[in-house]
Amino acid sequence: MRDYSRLDAFLDERLKDIYPEPFGEPHINIITQMIPTIIGKYAIPKGAKVLDVGCGHGLALNTFRDHGMDATGVGFGDEAAKARAEGFEIIEEDMSFLDVADATFDLAWCRHVIEHSLFPYFTLSEMFRMLKPGGVIYMEVPAPDTVCQHEANANHYSVLTRTTWMQLLSRAGFTGIDTGDITFNVPAGPDTYYTFDARKPDT
């Protein structure tokens, strides 16, 4: 039997790296634009089960509900309590070790969360496992080496290149991977987020 005690201790220590994320633009505008874009692109029907990984302030949860979908969030603390008070099911567990059955969700919404994973290949493999055949993943992550220096954030462990993310998505089993850029200006200069969307094969 393998001894994971050192890994457990390391993960516990990383809890100290977590800090509250400010919420505002450009995130509000991106969420309100990208959710209907993904729904339309993949013809995701009303009643579909959505997992919002890192649900934060709950804007995406509410937007999915407004589109007639059954949204579940992954989050912690005060934000999780607020989302529960609004009637959402919230899972308070590490995104890489969710106690969720195989093939449960139609869409995994992973916006600005996978860069917080210490082992993103495993995390993406877990997203693949939890999706139904034909299910969709949407992933958005900060690009490396911009003026914002996202790789220097205390709990950003995986700020990777676009080609690396595409390889990890492919190795996890996803197909038809599309990618794009969201670019905008901050006081220090231009910044970029990478977007990825893909499917779990039907069989």
Residue, then its C-alpha position, 0 to 999 in steps of 0.5 A: m500500500r502506498d503511503y500518501s501522508r507526505l502528499d496529504a501534509f503538502l496539500d494541507e499546507r497549501l490551504k494557506d495559499i488560498y486568498p479571496e478573489p476579487f470579483g468584477e470586470p472583465h469576469i462578469n462580462i466574460i461569464t455572461q457572454m461565454i455561457p450562452t456561447i457554449i450552450g449554443k455551440y454544443a446545443i446543451p438542452k434545458g435540464a442539463k446537469v452542469l458542474d461549476v468548478g470553483c463557483g465563487h460568487g455564484l454568477a455562473l450558477n445563476t446564469f445557468r439556472d436562468h437558462g433552465m439548467d441544473a447547476t451544482g457548484v464546487g466552492f468553499g466558505d462564505e461563498a458556498a454558504k451564499a450559493r446554498a442560500e440561493g438554492f444551489e447544491i454546493i460540494e465543498e471538496d478539492m476539485s481533484f477529489l470530488d465524491v461524484a459518480d462517473a458520468t454525472f454531468d453534461l457540462a463541466w464549467c472550469r473557469h479560472v480554476i484549473e490553474h490552481s491544481l497541483f496536478p492538472y492532468f489528474t484534475l482534467s482526467e477527473m472532469f472527464r470521468m464525471l462527464k457523461p459520454g458526449g459531455v462538454i468541458y469549458m476551461e478558461v485559464p490565465a496565459p503565462d508571461t503577461v504583464c499580470q504575471h499570473e504565474a506569480n500568484a500564490n495559489h497559481y500552480s499551473v499557469l501553462t502554455r496553450t499547447t501544454w493545456m491542449q496536450l493535457l486535455s487530449r491525454a485526459g481523453f477529450t476530443g474536438i478541442d477548440t481554443g481561443d483568446i480573451t484579451f483586454n487591458v489592465p492598468a499595467g497593459p494587455d492581458t490574455y486568458y486562454t479558452f478551451d472547449a471540448r467533448k468527451p467522446d460518445t463511446 
